[in-house]
Amino acid sequence: MPSKTNLMLTYALLVFIWSTTPLAIVWSVEDLHSLWALALRFFLALPLSLALLLLFRAKLPLDAQAMHSYLAGACSFIGSQIFTYLATDYLSSGIIALMFGLAPIITGFIGYFVFHIQLRSIQWLGMLIAVSGLVVICLGGSNHHIQPIGIGLMLLSVFIYCASIFWVKKINAPVEPMAQATGSIIVSTLFALCMLPFIWSHAPTEIPSAKSLFGLFYAVIMASVVAMFCYFKLVQNVQAATLSLTTVLTPMLAMLVGAILNGEHISLKVLAGAAIMLTGLVVYFYQDIQASRALAKKIKAD
């Protein structure tokens, strides 16, 4: 098992990558059509993921169940990311990250209404607080690159991402995480190829700027490869509640990064809405956090 210091560094790296990826996406579309930037991301990520699969000698099952799982996983990749990239015309990078912070809330809704998973009262309270924060953001951000259509696109993106997780779990294919990710990237790349005829008229005619290229390669290497390894490493070694706290930490850092590196203005109303929304997430996870702390103390005492 990795040392505590090793896990802390891995956790910090994951939070850093997820906090900076929205800005990388925004930068990558400055000189590229949004869907071209998305397609190029998968075209570049595919050889990297295949090389890593070979390097670690992991198998890539191609039976019907595995293929079904790759298709489900691709929904959380290109299926979700299509709407994220489209939303860059309407939202700042910080708000995009903040919207992904709603993933646990939307997962809770899907679990309750589709799979009849019971939610505790405090979780419903957390959901209500988070949604109230989102309303405040919509009302307070119309003049600061925060438009309702962008909020709608991101809600759709996060919903597809969460639904994909349930789909993959329901299939429950005996596939290693690295193979699952690589298989999903393969399916996503095939989908991107099918998308090309519809966006060919927007194909880049000259080399993008250094900033746009940096954003593209950052999304490919750091978000699509390094973050994948960090995430699956933590899944195996830390409590679920501890890992879930990234949804609270990431939006705050992403908004700060966007303001410093991209000059994104954040109004007081948007900040207030973000604070309310993040408070709702903390309330939603409160009992899980308490249980995680109690378990950690018990293990330490033993």
Beta strands, then each sheet from edge to edge (+ up, - down):
end
